[in-house]
Amino acid sequence: MATASTSLLRGSTDILRSEVRCMTKRLVDLDDADVEAARDAFGTKTLKDTVTKALKEASASAARRREVERLVGGSMKALADKDERARVWR
């Protein structure tokens, strides 16, 4: 019979399981000066933290660039017209 504590533990395990991310060890050549520059820019201490931060920053930068391109491309043009804006927000 499941007790409250075993149910809680089972729920915690499910939460932890859902947050597990796949990681693969990789052997790559990195320029020492580039690593040091990135480490200084990010304020990281380890190579792993520096590379992880650089990859996340690159992904975020690409997402921001796509959003700017979408906005510049006129995706919000309809909202410039007062009547159209009122219609959209109903």
MARKOLFI-676493 format. One line per field, with one value per residue: residue number from 1; residue in three letters; chain; x, y, z of N, C-alpha, C, O in turn. Coordinates in nm, 2 decimals. Layout:
<recs>
resi <- NUM, ...
resn <- ALA, ...
chain <- A, ...
nu <- X, ...
nv <- Y, ...
nw <- Z, ...
cau <- X, ...
cav <- Y, ...
caw <- Z, ...
cu <- X, ...
cv <- Y, ...
cw <- Z, ...
ou <- X, ...
ov <- Y, ...
ow <- Z, ...
</recs>
This chain:
<recs>
resi <- 1, 2, 3, 4, 5, 6, 7, 8, 9, 10, 11, 12, 13, 14, 15, 16, 17, 18, 19, 20, 21, 22, 23, 24, 25, 26, 27, 28, 29, 30, 31, 32, 33, 34, 35, 36, 37, 38, 39, 40, 41, 42, 43, 44, 45, 46, 47, 48, 49, 50, 51, 52, 53, 54, 55, 56, 57, 58, 59, 60, 61, 62, 63, 64, 65, 66, 67, 68, 69, 70, 71, 72, 73, 74, 75, 76, 77, 78, 79, 80, 81, 82, 83, 84, 85, 86, 87, 88, 89, 90
resn <- MET, ALA, THR, ALA, SER, THR, SER, LEU, LEU, ARG, GLY, SER, THR, ASP, ILE, LEU, ARG, SER, GLU, VAL, ARG, CYS, MET, THR, LYS, ARG, LEU, VAL, ASP, LEU, ASP, ASP, ALA, ASP, VAL, GLU, ALA, ALA, ARG, ASP, ALA, PHE, GLY, THR, LYS, THR, LEU, LYS, ASP, THR, VAL, THR, LYS, ALA, LEU, LYS, GLU, ALA, SER, ALA, SER, ALA, ALA, ARG, ARG, ARG, GLU, VAL, GLU, ARG, LEU, VAL, GLY, GLY, SER, MET, LYS, ALA, LEU, ALA, ASP, LYS, ASP, GLU, ARG, ALA, ARG, VAL, TRP, ARG
chain <- A, A, A, A, A, A, A, A, A, A, A, A, A, A, A, A, A, A, A, A, A, A, A, A, A, A, A, A, A, A, A, A, A, A, A, A, A, A, A, A, A, A, A, A, A, A, A, A, A, A, A, A, A, A, A, A, A, A, A, A, A, A, A, A, A, A, A, A, A, A, A, A, A, A, A, A, A, A, A, A, A, A, A, A, A, A, A, A, A, A
nu <- 0.08, 0.06, 0.20, 0.17, 0.42, 0.56, 0.42, 0.48, 0.76, 0.76, 0.63, 0.82, 1.04, 0.93, 0.92, 1.19, 1.28, 1.15, 1.30, 1.55, 1.82, 1.95, 2.29, 2.60, 2.93, 3.19, 3.47, 3.65, 3.84, 3.95, 4.02, 4.24, 4.26, 4.01, 3.85, 3.93, 3.86, 3.58, 3.52, 3.60, 3.41, 3.16, 3.20, 3.25, 3.38, 3.46, 3.55, 3.34, 3.11, 3.16, 3.14, 2.88, 2.73, 2.80, 2.68, 2.41, 2.38, 2.43, 2.20, 2.00, 2.05, 2.01, 1.74, 1.64, 1.72, 1.56, 1.31, 1.33, 1.36, 1.11, 0.94, 1.03, 0.97, 0.70, 0.50, 0.35, 0.21, -0.06, -0.15, -0.09, -0.29, -0.57, -0.84, -0.82, -0.66, -0.83, -1.02, -0.87, -0.80, -1.04
nv <- -0.12, 0.22, 0.48, 0.82, 0.93, 0.76, 0.81, 1.08, 1.06, 0.92, 1.10, 1.30, 1.17, 1.14, 1.41, 1.48, 1.30, 1.41, 1.63, 1.56, 1.58, 1.49, 1.42, 1.43, 1.32, 1.49, 1.52, 1.79, 2.04, 2.34, 2.68, 2.82, 3.10, 3.19, 3.05, 3.16, 3.43, 3.40, 3.30, 3.51, 3.70, 3.58, 3.54, 3.29, 2.99, 2.73, 2.52, 2.36, 2.51, 2.75, 2.67, 2.57, 2.80, 2.96, 2.82, 2.84, 3.12, 3.16, 3.03, 3.18, 3.43, 3.38, 3.33, 3.58, 3.73, 3.62, 3.70, 3.98, 4.00, 3.90, 4.10, 4.33, 4.25, 4.31, 4.18, 4.28, 4.48, 4.52, 4.61, 4.87, 5.02, 5.18, 5.09, 4.82, 4.72, 4.74, 4.55, 4.32, 4.29, 4.22
nw <- 0.00, -0.08, 0.09, 0.21, 0.21, 0.03, -0.20, -0.23, -0.27, -0.51, -0.68, -0.67, -0.79, -1.05, -1.13, -1.13, -1.32, -1.55, -1.59, -1.67, -1.89, -2.20, -2.23, -2.40, -2.41, -2.56, -2.78, -2.86, -3.04, -2.90, -2.93, -2.72, -2.65, -2.74, -2.56, -2.32, -2.36, -2.38, -2.13, -1.96, -2.06, -1.98, -1.72, -1.61, -1.45, -1.51, -1.78, -1.88, -1.79, -1.93, -2.20, -2.20, -2.14, -2.36, -2.57, -2.50, -2.51, -2.78, -2.89, -2.78, -2.89, -3.17, -3.16, -3.08, -3.30, -3.50, -3.41, -3.43, -3.71, -3.78, -3.67, -3.81, -4.06, -4.09, -3.94, -3.74, -3.86, -3.90, -3.65, -3.65, -3.76, -3.63, -3.62, -3.71, -3.51, -3.29, -3.38, -3.38, -3.11, -2.99
cau <- 0.00, 0.14, 0.18, 0.19, 0.56, 0.61, 0.36, 0.56, 0.88, 0.73, 0.61, 0.95, 1.12, 0.87, 0.96, 1.33, 1.29, 1.11, 1.40, 1.68, 1.85, 2.06, 2.43, 2.70, 3.07, 3.25, 3.61, 3.66, 3.96, 3.90, 4.12, 4.26, 4.23, 3.87, 3.79, 3.96, 3.77, 3.44, 3.52, 3.60, 3.28, 3.05, 3.23, 3.24, 3.50, 3.50, 3.53, 3.20, 3.02, 3.18, 3.08, 2.73, 2.68, 2.82, 2.58, 2.28, 2.38, 2.41, 2.06, 1.91, 2.08, 1.94, 1.59, 1.62, 1.74, 1.44, 1.20, 1.35, 1.32, 0.96, 0.88, 1.07, 0.90, 0.57, 0.40, 0.27, 0.16, -0.21, -0.18, -0.07, -0.42, -0.65, -0.96, -0.77, -0.61, -0.95, -1.08, -0.78, -0.80, -1.18
cav <- 0.00, 0.34, 0.58, 0.96, 0.96, 0.69, 0.88, 1.20, 1.03, 0.88, 1.22, 1.37, 1.10, 1.18, 1.55, 1.47, 1.23, 1.50, 1.74, 1.50, 1.62, 1.41, 1.49, 1.34, 1.36, 1.52, 1.56, 1.90, 2.13, 2.47, 2.78, 2.87, 3.24, 3.21, 3.00, 3.26, 3.55, 3.37, 3.28, 3.65, 3.77, 3.52, 3.53, 3.15, 2.94, 2.61, 2.50, 2.32, 2.62, 2.84, 2.62, 2.57, 2.94, 3.01, 2.76, 2.90, 3.25, 3.15, 3.00, 3.30, 3.53, 3.34, 3.35, 3.73, 3.77, 3.57, 3.78, 4.11, 3.98, 3.89, 4.23, 4.42, 4.20, 4.36, 4.09, 4.36, 4.59, 4.54, 4.68, 5.01, 5.08, 5.18, 5.00, 4.69, 4.69, 4.72, 4.43, 4.21, 4.27, 4.18
caw <- 0.00, -0.09, 0.19, 0.17, 0.19, -0.09, -0.31, -0.25, -0.33, -0.65, -0.75, -0.68, -0.90, -1.18, -1.15, -1.16, -1.45, -1.66, -1.61, -1.71, -2.03, -2.26, -2.25, -2.47, -2.40, -2.70, -2.78, -2.96, -3.02, -2.88, -2.92, -2.58, -2.64, -2.75, -2.44, -2.21, -2.38, -2.34, -1.98, -1.91, -2.09, -1.91, -1.58, -1.57, -1.39, -1.57, -1.93, -1.91, -1.77, -2.04, -2.33, -2.19, -2.14, -2.49, -2.65, -2.46, -2.56, -2.93, -2.92, -2.75, -2.99, -3.29, -3.13, -3.08, -3.44, -3.57, -3.36, -3.49, -3.85, -3.79, -3.65, -3.92, -4.18, -4.09, -3.88, -3.65, -3.94, -3.88, -3.53, -3.66, -3.79, -3.50, -3.64, -3.72, -3.38, -3.21, -3.42, -3.33, -2.96, -2.93
cu <- 0.09, 0.10, 0.20, 0.33, 0.61, 0.55, 0.44, 0.69, 0.86, 0.71, 0.74, 1.04, 1.06, 0.92, 1.10, 1.35, 1.25, 1.21, 1.53, 1.70, 1.96, 2.19, 2.52, 2.83, 3.12, 3.39, 3.62, 3.79, 3.90, 4.02, 4.13, 4.22, 4.08, 3.80, 3.81, 3.87, 3.63, 3.43, 3.52, 3.46, 3.17, 3.07, 3.22, 3.38, 3.55, 3.48, 3.39, 3.10, 3.03, 3.12, 2.93, 2.67, 2.69, 2.71, 2.44, 2.27, 2.36, 2.27, 1.97, 1.93, 2.01, 1.79, 1.56, 1.63, 1.61, 1.32, 1.21, 1.31, 1.17, 0.89, 0.91, 1.00, 0.75, 0.46, 0.31, 0.20, 0.01, -0.24, -0.15, -0.20, -0.52, -0.77, -0.92, -0.73, -0.73, -1.02, -1.00, -0.79, -0.94, -1.18
cv <- 0.12, 0.44, 0.72, 0.98, 0.88, 0.76, 1.01, 1.17, 0.99, 1.00, 1.30, 1.31, 1.14, 1.32, 1.55, 1.41, 1.33, 1.61, 1.69, 1.53, 1.53, 1.49, 1.39, 1.40, 1.38, 1.56, 1.67, 1.98, 2.27, 2.56, 2.83, 3.01, 3.27, 3.16, 3.10, 3.38, 3.52, 3.36, 3.42, 3.72, 3.71, 3.52, 3.38, 3.10, 2.82, 2.61, 2.46, 2.43, 2.73, 2.80, 2.61, 2.71, 2.99, 2.95, 2.82, 3.04, 3.25, 3.12, 3.11, 3.41, 3.51, 3.36, 3.50, 3.78, 3.74, 3.66, 3.92, 4.10, 3.97, 4.02, 4.33, 4.38, 4.24, 4.27, 4.17, 4.48, 4.62, 4.61, 4.83, 5.09, 5.06, 5.09, 4.85, 4.64, 4.66, 4.58, 4.31, 4.18, 4.24, 4.04
cw <- 0.00, 0.02, 0.13, 0.13, 0.06, -0.21, -0.34, -0.31, -0.48, -0.73, -0.77, -0.79, -1.03, -1.22, -1.20, -1.30, -1.57, -1.69, -1.66, -1.86, -2.07, -2.28, -2.31, -2.45, -2.54, -2.68, -2.89, -2.93, -3.01, -2.87, -2.78, -2.56, -2.65, -2.62, -2.33, -2.23, -2.34, -2.19, -1.91, -1.94, -2.01, -1.76, -1.52, -1.52, -1.46, -1.72, -1.96, -1.89, -1.88, -2.17, -2.32, -2.20, -2.29, -2.59, -2.62, -2.52, -2.71, -2.96, -2.89, -2.85, -3.12, -3.27, -3.14, -3.22, -3.52, -3.53, -3.42, -3.64, -3.87, -3.77, -3.76, -4.05, -4.19, -4.02, -3.78, -3.72, -3.91, -3.75, -3.54, -3.70, -3.67, -3.51, -3.64, -3.58, -3.28, -3.25, -3.37, -3.18, -2.90, -2.90
ou <- 0.19, -0.02, 0.24, 0.36, 0.69, 0.61, 0.46, 0.73, 0.94, 0.76, 0.76, 1.10, 1.14, 0.95, 1.14, 1.43, 1.31, 1.21, 1.63, 1.61, 2.05, 2.19, 2.52, 2.86, 3.09, 3.43, 3.60, 3.84, 3.82, 4.13, 4.03, 4.16, 4.03, 3.70, 3.72, 3.83, 3.56, 3.33, 3.44, 3.41, 3.08, 2.98, 3.19, 3.48, 3.67, 3.40, 3.33, 3.01, 2.93, 3.05, 2.86, 2.57, 2.60, 2.66, 2.36, 2.16, 2.29, 2.22, 1.88, 1.84, 1.95, 1.73, 1.45, 1.54, 1.57, 1.24, 1.11, 1.24, 1.12, 0.80, 0.82, 0.97, 0.69, 0.34, 0.20, 0.14, -0.03, -0.34, -0.19, -0.21, -0.54, -0.80, -0.99, -0.75, -0.72, -1.06, -1.05, -0.78, -0.96, -1.29
ov <- 0.13, 0.47, 0.73, 1.05, 0.94, 0.77, 1.04, 1.24, 1.03, 1.01, 1.36, 1.38, 1.16, 1.34, 1.61, 1.45, 1.32, 1.67, 1.77, 1.51, 1.49, 1.60, 1.27, 1.52, 1.30, 1.63, 1.64, 1.98, 2.31, 2.53, 2.88, 3.05, 3.35, 3.22, 3.13, 3.44, 3.61, 3.40, 3.44, 3.79, 3.79, 3.50, 3.36, 3.16, 2.80, 2.69, 2.51, 2.45, 2.78, 2.87, 2.65, 2.72, 3.06, 3.02, 2.84, 3.08, 3.34, 3.18, 3.14, 3.48, 3.60, 3.41, 3.54, 3.86, 3.82, 3.70, 3.98, 4.19, 4.03, 4.06, 4.40, 4.46, 4.20, 4.29, 4.12, 4.57, 4.74, 4.68, 4.90, 5.21, 4.95, 5.01, 4.77, 4.52, 4.56, 4.51, 4.21, 4.07, 4.23, 3.99
ow <- 0.08, 0.04, 0.02, 0.03, -0.01, -0.32, -0.45, -0.41, -0.57, -0.84, -0.88, -0.87, -1.13, -1.34, -1.30, -1.38, -1.67, -1.79, -1.68, -1.94, -2.00, -2.32, -2.27, -2.47, -2.63, -2.59, -3.01, -2.82, -3.09, -2.81, -2.73, -2.46, -2.58, -2.57, -2.25, -2.13, -2.28, -2.13, -1.82, -1.85, -1.97, -1.68, -1.41, -1.55, -1.48, -1.77, -2.05, -1.98, -1.93, -2.23, -2.41, -2.27, -2.34, -2.67, -2.72, -2.57, -2.77, -3.06, -2.97, -2.89, -3.19, -3.37, -3.19, -3.26, -3.60, -3.62, -3.47, -3.69, -3.97, -3.84, -3.80, -4.13, -4.28, -4.05, -3.75, -3.66, -3.91, -3.74, -3.45, -3.67, -3.62, -3.42, -3.58, -3.54, -3.21, -3.16, -3.32, -3.14, -2.78, -2.85
</recs>
